[in-house]
């Protein structure tokens, strides 16, 4: 049965690849699995049919036969476990790749998203500049630590894995901030991820949705 995922009908990221269905699309492209996409309005995301799939009324979701999943991290993990190409065969290397998946989502991403929310919602507050400075200090600390760990290698632990897919997706959120430019090896790392054919196919598919919505 064909996999079906959900995505924004009108993505707030304006087709820049930040919406979290991008990570699921990328994973499916990496493992060569075809999929359908059901596009949802913000209104439809809060209606009972979608809430039965995602109790928090967000995207993406994943449906295949009698399995329904939500949360992009869990979906990517499921894809990586079920299909070859995103997790190593060696048990220890596999465990390390999974560790990097969690590190991307729980250690790196929250503060990066904090920065986005502050810039979007708090820029008119009197304490905004001070708060932004503190957030960016925390991000730089994590980037510095990650930069040291990556060193001059292409990927985080051997070959490209689901850990790299998640980490590149998270770091991509900093593009345009100038912060990645301070760590040339991390900038090159993100560029390598973007350069993968599977990433390009996923990005183009997500961008096409925004382009159609803009002209429709």
Secondary structure, 3 states (H helix, E strand, C coil): CCEEEEEECCCCCCCCCCCCHHHHHHHHHHHCCCEEEEEECHHHHCCHHHHCCCCCCCCCEEEECCEEEECHHHHHHHHHHHCCCCCCCCHHHHHHHHHHHHHHHHHHHHHHHHHHHHHHHCCCCCCHHHHHHHHHHHHHHHHHHHHHHHCCCCCCCCCCCHHHHHHHHHHHHHCCCCCHHHCHHHHHHHHHHHHCHHHHHHHHHHHHHHHHHHHC
